[in-house]
Amino acid sequence: MLSEQIGAFEAKTHFSQILSKVENGADITITRRGKPVAKIIPFPKEPKMTYSEAVAKLFEMQKLYRGEPGSFNIREAIEQGRR
């Protein structure tokens, strides 16, 4: 992982470039008068499920809510996921 220090003025001036670096895995430490005051790190990425894993999860959820009629509808859940 890349680690970089940038002064507060430079960070303010080049914020969009800093965000691009962070998106690509860099850690950016913001300093004021040479002292660290903040750190910008990438947001953790959520692992993506395969289609079959997602369907299995939906069926698992449906089993949990079977006791309450109408409390869970797979078709509605699929449609909400498409938005």
C-alpha positions as CSV (number, residue, x, y, z in Angstrom):
1,M,0.0,0.0,0.0
2,L,1.3,3.4,-0.9
3,S,1.7,6.0,1.9
4,E,2.1,9.7,1.3
5,Q,2.3,13.0,3.3
6,I,0.7,16.1,1.9
7,G,0.5,19.6,3.5
8,A,-3.0,21.0,4.3
9,F,-2.8,23.7,1.6
10,E,-1.8,21.2,-1.1
11,A,-4.5,18.8,0.1
12,K,-7.1,21.6,-0.3
13,T,-5.8,22.6,-3.7
14,H,-5.6,19.1,-5.1
15,F,-8.3,17.2,-3.3
16,S,-9.8,15.4,-6.3
17,Q,-6.3,14.1,-7.2
18,I,-5.9,12.9,-3.6
19,L,-9.2,11.1,-3.8
20,S,-8.1,9.3,-7.0
21,K,-4.9,8.2,-5.3
22,V,-6.9,6.9,-2.3
23,E,-9.3,5.1,-4.6
24,N,-6.3,3.3,-6.0
25,G,-5.1,2.1,-2.6
26,A,-2.9,5.0,-1.3
27,D,-2.9,6.2,2.3
28,I,-2.6,10.0,2.5
29,T,-1.5,11.8,5.7
30,I,-2.5,15.4,5.8
31,T,0.0,17.6,7.8
32,R,-0.1,21.1,9.1
33,R,3.3,22.7,9.7
34,G,4.9,19.3,9.3
35,K,2.7,17.6,12.0
36,P,0.2,14.9,11.0
37,V,-3.4,16.0,11.6
38,A,-5.5,13.6,9.5
39,K,-5.3,10.4,7.4
40,I,-7.3,9.6,4.3
41,I,-7.5,5.8,3.7
42,P,-9.5,3.7,1.2
43,F,-12.9,2.6,2.2
44,P,-13.0,-1.2,2.6
45,K,-14.4,-2.9,-0.4
46,E,-17.2,-5.4,0.1
47,P,-16.6,-8.8,-1.4
48,K,-19.0,-9.4,-4.3
49,M,-21.1,-12.5,-4.3
50,T,-21.5,-14.8,-7.3
51,Y,-25.0,-15.1,-8.8
52,S,-25.4,-18.6,-7.3
53,E,-24.3,-17.4,-3.8
54,A,-26.8,-14.5,-4.0
55,V,-29.7,-16.9,-4.9
56,A,-28.7,-19.3,-2.1
57,K,-28.7,-16.4,0.4
58,L,-32.2,-15.3,-0.8
59,F,-33.5,-18.8,-0.2
60,E,-31.8,-18.9,3.2
61,M,-33.5,-15.6,4.1
62,Q,-36.9,-16.9,2.8
63,K,-36.6,-19.9,5.2
64,L,-36.0,-17.6,8.1
65,Y,-39.2,-15.6,7.4
66,R,-41.5,-18.4,6.4
67,G,-43.4,-18.2,9.6
68,E,-44.9,-14.8,8.8
69,P,-47.0,-14.8,5.6
70,G,-46.0,-12.0,3.2
71,S,-43.0,-10.9,5.3
72,F,-40.4,-11.8,2.6
73,N,-40.8,-12.0,-1.1
74,I,-37.9,-13.1,-3.2
75,R,-39.2,-11.4,-6.4
76,E,-39.4,-8.1,-4.6
77,A,-35.9,-8.5,-3.1
78,I,-34.5,-9.2,-6.6
79,E,-36.3,-6.2,-8.1
80,Q,-35.0,-3.9,-5.3
81,G,-31.4,-5.2,-6.0
82,R,-31.8,-4.0,-9.6
83,R,-32.4,-0.4,-8.7
